[in-house]
Amino acid sequence: MAPRFTPLAGAAVALVLSSGLLSACGGSSSSSSGNGIVSKSPKEIVAETRAAAEKASSVHVSGSIASASAPIALNLDLAAGRGGHGQLSEGGVGFEVIQTGGTVYIKGSPAFYRRIGGPAAAQLLQGKWLKAPATSSDFASISSLTDLRKLIDSALASEGKLSKSATKTVNGQAVVGVTDVTRGGTLFVATKGAPYPVAIVKSGSSGGKVNFARWNEPVTIRPPADAIDISQLRSSK
């Protein structure tokens, strides 16, 4: 009998995307001269960093986010218009993910497969990749997380009043902060070179850290061979 799958992984990733201004510390391109972002209003800073990020060819995203059940960690390389790859985990139970060509692939640890499908899934799927269309209900939120444009749109969403903070250094980068007073998250933007997001930080029970680094560096994305289509598993039950 084929294992019964649940949308656990997708639900975990959806939490990442719904957090808005959320977390972290990261890197970005820089030069010796300022980029003028410090003199802008909070709304202008958010608009300019969004525009810069949406023009980028790639980025590395990493960090952890609190949730009601367990911390969610992510470590992803994303390429604009091509997808992404990396690792995601919830409470230490993780899986690898690749998204490219309209298909999402995941390969879970034995603990992950036991969690979503029980002992039968852990035995049947050990060391194997699963695949499904990126638009499928189980994988749509994972697909969104591995889409550079969608991730930036979600991460830089803001509500209500924005407040600009003094300049500081985050992970070796000179930054200016913009706090979403409504949600409590602070976005840190590079003040040298392109005004890329360097960090978003949020404290409290729904807080965490997400890092943005290695902007525009080459990213290679290859689909795994011999992945098992989830629809085949379901149809064999």
N, C-alpha and C positions, 0 to 999 in steps of 0.2 A: 504494500500500500504506500502510495506517495505521501510525503509529509504535508501537513496543512500549514500554509504560510499565513502570517499575519502582517499588517502594515507597520509593525513596531519600528523598523528602521526608518521608514518614511516619516512617521510621527516624530521621531527624535530629530530628524533634520528639519522638519517644519518648525520646531521650536527655535532653531537657529535663525531661520528666516523671519520669524515673527517678532524678533527681539528689537528690531530697529537699531537705534544708537546704542551700542552694546559693550564693546570691550577692546582692549589690547595694546601691544607694543610691537612695532615693526620697523622696517627700513624702507628707504626710497632713494631715488636718484637725487643728487644734490650738486650744487656748484658753490663757489666761494662767495657769490653775491646773493643778496636777498631777492625774493621773487615778488615782493610787494603785497603779499597776502595779509600781512599783519595790519595793514592800514584799512583793510576791507571791513564791512559790517559782518555780523555773524551769518546772515542769510547769504551774503555774497561769497563768504568763505566756503560755505557748504556747496553752493552752486558751482564755484570754480574747482573745488576738489572733485566733485562728481564729474564735471566735464573732463578734467584731466584723466581720471581713472577710466572713464568710458572710452577714451582714445587710446589707452594702453593696449599693448599686444598680449601681455601676460602679467601674472602676479602670483606670489606664494602667500597663502593664507594659513595661519595656524593659531591655536589658542584653545581655551576651554571656557565653557559656559555652564552656569548652574541651572539645574532644573529641579522640579519637585521630586523626581525619583532618584536621579544620579547625575553626576557631572557628564557633560557631553564634550568630547575633545575632537578637534579637526586638524588635519595637516594635509593641505591640498595645493597642487600646482594647477593653475587655470590658464587657458589660452583663449583669447577672444575669438568667438566664432567656430572654435574647434572642440571645446569641451574641457575636460580636466581629469586628473587622477590623483590618488592619495589614499589617506586612511581616515576613518571616522570611528568613534567609539562612544559607548554610553556605559558609565559605571565600570569601565575597564573591559567591557565586552565589545570587541571591535570587528571591523571588516574593511577590506580594501575595496576601492571603488574606481571605476573608469567610466567616463561618459564621452562618447564620440559617435559621430555619424547617426545621431538619432536613437542610439541604444545605450542603456546603462548596464554595466556589468558589476557584480559584487562577488567577492570571495570572503566568506566569513571564517572566523576561528571556530573550533568545535563548540565552544561555549555559545557563540553567536547562533550557530545553527540549532543547537538545543533550545535556545531561547525562543526562536521564531517558529520552530517546527517540531520540537521534541527530540527524544533519543533517536528515532528513526531518521530524522533529517541529519543529525550529527554523523551518523554512520554512513548514510547514503552519499552525503555531499562533502565529506572530508577532503580538503585540498582542491575542490572543484569551484569553477566560476559559474554563476547564474547570470542570465541576461533577460532583459525585457525592454520593450519600447520605452523611450524616455518619457512618453506621455501617459504611460500606464498608471493606474491609481496607486500601486505599491511603490513606484519608483519616481513619480513626478517631482516630489519634494527633494529627492536626492539629485535629480537632474537640475533643478533650480539652483541648488547649492554648488554644483560644478559648472554653472554657466556664469562667466565673469560679469556680463552685463546685468543679469538678474541679481546676482549677489551684491553688486555695488548699489543697485537701486534699493534693495532691501536694507542693506547695512547703513546707508546714508539717509534713510527715511527719517523725518523729524516731525514733531507735533508741537504746537503751542509756541511758547516763548523760547528764544535762543539767547544765550549769554556768552560773550567772548571773554576768555581768561588771558592772563599774562603769558608771555612766551616762556618756554622751559626746554629742557632736553629730555627726550624719551628715547631710550635705546641708542644713544649717541647721536640722535637727530635733533636739530633745532626745530621746534614746533610751536604753533599757537593752538589753543584749545577752544572749542565751541561746545557748550553744554546745552543739551535739550532739557530745559527746566522741568517740563512736563514728565518726561520719562527718566530723567536723572543720569543719562549717559553722556560722556564727553568724547567728542571726536578730536583727535590731534592731527594737524595738517602740517606738512613740511613747509618751512619758511625759506628754504633754499632749493634751487632747481625747480622742477615741476611741482605744483602743490598737491602731491599725492597724499591720500590718507596714510598716516603712519601708525595710528593707534585709535582704537575706540575702547573706552573703559567704563564699566558700570559696576557699582557696588550693590550690596544687598542680596536677597534671596534669589533674584533673577539676574544677577550680575555675572561678570566674567571678564575674560580677556580674549581679544582676537587680534592677531598680528598681520600686517600687510607689509610684504618685503619682496625684494628681487623683481621689481617692476621691469618689464620688457626683456627679461632674460629668456633664452630659448627654452621651449617646453616640448618634449616629444610625447605623443599620445598614441599608443598602439592597442587595438582590441585584442583580448586574449584568444587563443585558439581553443576550440572544443568546448566553448561555454554551453551550458545547458539552458534551454529556453524554459522559463517558469511555466508557460502555458502547457508544455509537454508534461511536466510533473503533475499539474492539476488534472489534465485530461486522463492520466493513467490511474487515478484514484478509483 
